[in-house]
Amino acid sequence: MHRYLDRELDEHTAKRVARHLEECRRCGLEAAAYTEIKHALGRRTSTVDAAALDRLRAFSDSLASGHALPDADTGVGDG
């Protein structure tokens, strides 16, 4: 997926991946999350906090494995 998002695939493969992302909600949401993370990191001008980077990696790993992390681990919650 990262090669697709980084536009590193040949045209035929990129079209197949795009079709899949349109049809598969889970993969489409994952691609959207990775895209947003990539854009957010691209906008950063200061050093990224190591703990925040660790949380981001854990979140990315949980997306890739198909498991959600508890709110306390991600720093994301109801309020």
MARDREN-34893 format. One record per atom (N, C-alpha, C, CB): atom name; x, y, z; chain. Coordinates in Angstrom, 2 decimals. Atoms other than C-alpha are relative to their C-alpha. Glycine has a CB too. Example, Ala and Ser with C-alpha at 12.3 -4.5 7.8 and 13.67 -1.06 7.14 Angstrom:
   atom        px        py        pz   chain
      N      0.89     -1.19      0.00       A
     CA     12.30     -4.50      7.80       A
      C      0.90      1.20      0.00       A
     CB     -0.99      0.03      1.25       A
      N     -0.82     -1.19     -0.06       A
     CA     13.67     -1.06      7.14       A
      C     -0.77      1.09      0.73       A
     CB      0.41      0.46     -1.42       A
This chain:
   atom        px        py        pz   chain
      N      0.82     -1.19      0.00       A
     CA      0.00      0.00      0.00       A
      C      0.87      1.26      0.00       A
     CB     -0.94      0.00      1.20       A
      N     -0.86     -1.19     -0.05       A
     CA      2.82      2.39      0.80       A
      C      0.57      0.33     -1.37       A
     CB      1.13     -0.21      1.00       A
      N     -0.53     -0.26      1.34       A
     CA      4.28      1.97     -2.67       A
      C     -1.08      0.63     -0.87       A
     CB      0.51     -1.30     -0.66       A
      N      1.11     -0.61      0.74       A
     CA      0.84      2.82     -4.10       A
      C     -0.15      1.47      0.41       A
     CB     -1.33     -0.78      0.25       A
      N      0.18     -1.37     -0.49       A
     CA      0.48      5.91     -1.90       A
      C      1.17      0.90     -0.37       A
     CB     -0.18     -0.01      1.50       A
      N     -1.19     -0.77      0.40       A
     CA      4.02      6.99     -2.80       A
      C      0.16      0.06     -1.52       A
     CB      1.25     -0.60      0.63       A
      N      0.02      0.00      1.46       A
     CA      3.18      6.50     -6.50       A
      C      1.22     -0.69     -0.60       A
     CB     -0.09      1.42     -0.52       A
      N     -1.16      0.75      0.45       A
     CA      5.91      3.91     -6.95       A
      C     -0.38     -1.25     -0.79       A
     CB      0.84     -0.40      1.19       A
      N      0.45      1.18      0.73       A
     CA      3.79      1.27     -8.75       A
      C     -0.16      0.30     -1.48       A
     CB     -1.32     -0.52      0.58       A
      N      0.26     -0.19      1.42       A
     CA      3.49      0.71    -12.46       A
      C     -1.50      0.29     -0.17       A
     CB      0.43     -1.27     -0.82       A
      N      1.37     -0.46      0.25       A
     CA      0.27      2.01    -14.02       A
      C     -1.04     -1.11      0.18       A
     CB     -0.11      0.58     -1.40       A
      N      0.94      1.12     -0.09       A
     CA     -1.43     -1.40    -14.29       A
      C     -0.26     -0.38      1.46       A
     CB      0.53     -1.21     -0.78       A
      N      0.14      0.38     -1.40       A
     CA     -0.77     -2.32    -10.65       A
      C     -0.68      1.10      0.79       A
     CB      1.37     -0.32      0.60       A
      N      0.63     -1.13     -0.71       A
     CA     -1.74      1.15     -9.43       A
      C     -1.51      0.02     -0.25       A
     CB      0.63      1.33     -0.45       A
      N      1.44      0.03      0.30       A
     CA     -5.10      0.84    -11.20       A
      C     -0.69     -1.13      0.76       A
     CB     -0.23     -0.17     -1.50       A
      N      0.58      1.12     -0.75       A
     CA     -5.72     -2.56     -9.60       A
      C     -0.14      0.34      1.47       A
     CB      0.86     -1.25     -0.17       A
      N      0.04     -0.38     -1.41       A
     CA     -4.89     -1.21     -6.15       A
      C     -1.10      1.04      0.20       A
     CB      1.37      0.55      0.48       A
      N      1.03     -1.04     -0.12       A
     CA     -7.11      1.85     -6.71       A
      C     -1.39     -0.61     -0.03       A
     CB      0.15      1.04     -1.13       A
      N      1.30      0.67      0.08       A
     CA    -10.01     -0.39     -7.71       A
      C     -0.31     -0.72      1.31       A
     CB     -0.04     -0.99     -1.17       A
      N      0.21      0.71     -1.25       A
     CA     -9.52     -2.49     -4.60       A
      C     -0.33      0.97      1.13       A
     CB      1.25     -0.82      0.36       A
      N      0.25     -0.98     -1.06       A
     CA     -9.39      0.57     -2.35       A
      C     -1.40      0.58     -0.10       A
     CB      1.02      1.12     -0.05       A
      N      1.37     -0.49      0.18       A
     CA    -12.70      1.75     -3.83       A
      C     -1.02     -1.03      0.46       A
     CB     -0.24      0.36     -1.45       A
      N      0.94      1.08     -0.31       A
     CA    -14.34     -1.63     -3.22       A
      C      0.10     -0.50      1.43       A
     CB      0.20     -1.14     -0.95       A
      N     -0.24      0.55     -1.34       A
     CA    -12.83     -2.58      0.15       A
      C      0.05      1.14      1.01       A
     CB      1.32     -0.84      0.04       A
      N      0.10     -1.11     -0.97       A
     CA    -13.91     -0.23      2.93       A
      C      1.19      0.00      0.97       A
     CB     -1.32     -0.10      0.79       A
      N     -1.09      0.08     -0.97       A
     CA    -11.27     -1.48      5.39       A
      C      1.31      0.52     -0.59       A
     CB      0.19     -1.45      0.48       A
      N     -1.25     -0.44      0.64       A
     CA     -8.38     -0.97      2.98       A
      C     -0.07      1.47     -0.40       A
     CB      0.30     -0.86     -1.23       A
      N      0.18     -1.40      0.36       A
     CA     -9.80      2.34      1.78       A
      C      0.21      0.91      1.19       A
     CB     -1.37      0.22     -0.58       A
      N     -0.19     -0.79     -1.22       A
     CA     -9.95      3.63      5.35       A
      C      1.46     -0.01      0.45       A
     CB     -0.89     -0.53      1.12       A
      N     -1.41      0.09     -0.35       A
     CA     -6.43      2.39      6.01       A
      C      0.84      0.91     -0.89       A
     CB      0.50     -1.46     -0.11       A
      N     -0.73     -0.87      0.92       A
     CA     -5.15      4.17      2.92       A
      C     -0.23      1.47      0.34       A
     CB     -0.43     -0.27     -1.46       A
      N      0.31     -1.38     -0.38       A
     CA     -6.93      7.36      3.98       A
      C      0.76      0.40      1.26       A
     CB     -1.51      0.18      0.21       A
      N     -0.72     -0.29     -1.24       A
     CA     -5.36      7.13      7.45       A
      C      1.49      0.20     -0.28       A
     CB     -0.19     -1.14      1.03       A
      N     -1.41     -0.14      0.35       A
     CA     -1.87      6.60      6.03       A
      C      0.25      1.31     -0.75       A
     CB      0.47     -1.20     -0.84       A
      N     -0.16     -1.24      0.76       A
     CA     -2.36      9.50      3.62       A
      C     -0.05      1.20      0.93       A
     CB     -1.10      0.12     -1.06       A
      N      0.11     -1.12     -0.95       A
     CA     -3.46     11.82      6.43       A
      C      1.23      0.08      0.89       A
     CB     -1.26     -0.15      0.87       A
      N     -1.21      0.02     -0.83       A
     CA     -0.53     10.75      8.61       A
      C      1.19      0.55     -0.79       A
     CB      0.31     -1.44      0.50       A
      N     -1.10     -0.46      0.84       A
     CA      1.88     11.31      5.74       A
      C     -0.07      1.53     -0.20       A
     CB     -0.03     -0.72     -1.37       A
      N      0.15     -1.45      0.19       A
     CA      0.47     14.80      5.07       A
      C      0.28      0.76      1.29       A
     CB     -1.41      0.32     -0.49       A
      N     -0.24     -0.67     -1.29       A
     CA      0.52     15.70      8.77       A
      C      1.49      0.04      0.32       A
     CB     -0.76     -0.72      1.13       A
      N     -1.44      0.02     -0.26       A
     CA      4.14     14.62      9.10       A
      C      0.75      0.93     -0.95       A
     CB      0.54     -1.42     -0.13       A
      N     -0.62     -0.90      0.97       A
     CA      5.01     16.56      5.95       A
      C     -0.15      1.46      0.38       A
     CB     -0.60     -0.23     -1.35       A
      N      0.23     -1.39     -0.43       A
     CA      3.59     19.73      7.52       A
      C      0.81      0.38      1.23       A
     CB     -1.47      0.21      0.28       A
      N     -0.75     -0.27     -1.23       A
     CA      5.69     19.40     10.67       A
      C      1.31      0.69     -0.33       A
     CB      0.25     -1.30      0.78       A
      N     -1.27     -0.69      0.19       A
     CA      8.61     21.77     10.95       A
      C      0.95     -0.23      1.17       A
     CB     -0.24      1.48     -0.18       A
      N     -0.86      0.23     -1.15       A
     CA      9.91     20.84     14.39       A
      C      0.24     -1.50      0.19       A
     CB     -0.61      0.62      1.28       A
      N     -0.31      1.38     -0.29       A
     CA     11.31     17.62     15.81       A
      C     -1.21     -0.70      0.59       A
     CB      1.20     -0.10      0.96       A
      N      1.12      0.79     -0.50       A
     CA      8.75     14.91     16.47       A
      C      0.38     -0.61      1.34       A
     CB     -0.41     -1.09     -1.01       A
      N     -0.20      0.58     -1.31       A
     CA      8.46     13.84     20.11       A
      C      0.12     -1.52     -0.13       A
     CB     -1.16      0.39      0.96       A
      N     -0.25      1.44      0.12       A
     CA      9.86     10.30     20.48       A
      C     -1.19     -0.83      0.47       A
     CB      1.24     -0.39      0.79       A
      N      1.16      0.75     -0.50       A
     CA      6.87      9.13     22.55       A
      C     -1.16      0.06     -0.98       A
     CB     -0.43      0.54      1.38       A
      N      1.07     -0.13      1.00       A
     CA      4.44     10.49     19.96       A
      C      0.30     -0.87     -1.21       A
     CB     -0.17      1.47     -0.42       A
      N     -0.39      0.84      1.13       A
     CA      6.37      8.72     17.22       A
      C     -0.22     -1.48      0.32       A
     CB      1.48      0.25     -0.36       A
      N      0.25      1.38     -0.42       A
     CA      6.21      5.46     19.19       A
      C     -1.49     -0.32     -0.04       A
     CB      0.55     -0.24      1.40       A
      N      1.45      0.21      0.05       A
     CA      2.43      5.86     19.55       A
      C     -0.49     -0.10     -1.43       A
     CB     -0.74      1.13      0.73       A
      N      0.38      0.03      1.41       A
     CA      2.11      6.57     15.83       A
      C      0.40     -1.33     -0.63       A
     CB      0.65      1.17     -0.75       A
      N     -0.42      1.30      0.52       A
     CA      4.12      3.45     14.99       A
      C     -0.90     -1.12      0.51       A
     CB      1.46     -0.27      0.38       A
      N      0.88      1.02     -0.56       A
     CA      1.99      1.36     17.34       A
      C     -1.37      0.03     -0.67       A
     CB     -0.16      0.19      1.52       A
      N      1.28     -0.15      0.69       A
     CA     -1.17      2.75     15.74       A
      C      0.09     -0.55     -1.42       A
     CB     -0.44      1.48     -0.02       A
      N     -0.20      0.50      1.35       A
     CA      0.19      2.02     12.27       A
      C      0.07     -1.52     -0.01       A
     CB      1.27      0.60     -0.61       A
      N     -0.10      1.45     -0.10       A
     CA      1.09     -1.52     13.30       A
      C     -1.36     -0.62      0.28       A
     CB      1.00     -0.40      1.09       A
      N      1.33      0.54     -0.32       A
     CA     -2.40     -2.02     14.75       A
      C     -0.90      0.04     -1.22       A
     CB     -0.64      0.78      1.15       A
      N      0.78     -0.06      1.24       A
     CA     -3.97     -0.87     11.47       A
      C      0.41     -1.12     -0.94       A
     CB      0.18      1.37     -0.68       A
      N     -0.50      1.03      0.92       A
     CA     -1.77     -3.21      9.49       A
      C     -0.40     -1.40      0.44       A
     CB      1.51      0.09     -0.10       A
      N      0.36      1.32     -0.50       A
     CA     -2.63     -6.15     11.74       A
      C     -1.51     -0.18      0.10       A
     CB      0.63     -0.24      1.35       A
      N      1.45      0.09     -0.07       A
     CA     -6.34     -5.34     11.74       A
      C     -0.55      0.07      1.41       A
     CB     -0.45     -1.25     -0.64       A
      N      0.43     -0.10     -1.39       A
     CA     -6.48     -4.79     15.49       A
      C     -0.03      1.44      0.44       A
     CB      0.91     -0.83      0.91       A
      N      0.09     -1.36     -0.55       A
     CA     -7.62     -1.63     17.22       A
      C      0.71      0.02      1.36       A
     CB     -1.49      0.46      0.14       A
      N     -0.64     -0.16     -1.29       A
     CA     -5.63     -0.36     20.17       A
      C     -0.98      0.62      0.98       A
     CB      1.27      0.86     -0.11       A
      N      0.83     -0.69     -0.99       A
     CA     -7.33      0.64     23.44       A
      C      0.28      1.50     -0.03       A
     CB      0.26     -0.57      1.40       A
      N     -0.14     -1.46      0.04       A
     CA     -7.91      4.39     23.75       A
      C      1.21      0.50      0.77       A
     CB     -1.25      0.64      0.56       A
      N     -1.12     -0.46     -0.81       A
     CA     -5.27      4.75     26.46       A
      C      1.32     -0.15     -0.73       A
     CB      0.04     -0.75      1.32       A
      N     -1.25      0.23      0.70       A
     CA     -2.56      3.35     24.20       A
      C      0.20      0.96     -1.15       A
     CB      0.07     -1.41     -0.51       A
      N     -0.12     -0.86      1.16       A
     CA     -3.33      5.63     21.27       A
      C     -0.01      1.47      0.36       A
     CB     -1.10     -0.29     -0.96       A
      N      0.15     -1.38     -0.38       A
     CA     -3.95      8.79     23.23       A
      C     -1.26      0.62     -0.56       A
     CB      1.19      0.78     -0.45       A
      N      1.24     -0.47      0.59       A
     CA     -7.30      9.08     21.47       A
      C     -1.13     -0.52      0.87       A
     CB     -0.15     -0.45     -1.48       A
      N      1.09      0.46     -0.87       A
     CA    -10.43      8.98     23.57       A
      C     -1.26      0.79     -0.22       A
     CB      0.41      0.09      1.44       A
      N      1.31     -0.65      0.11       A
     CA    -13.91     10.23     24.17       A
      C      0.03      1.45      0.42       A
     CB     -1.01     -0.73      0.82       A
      N      0.09     -1.38     -0.44       A
     CA    -13.03     13.49     25.79       A
      C      1.30      0.54      0.29       A
     CB     -0.84      0.13      1.16       A
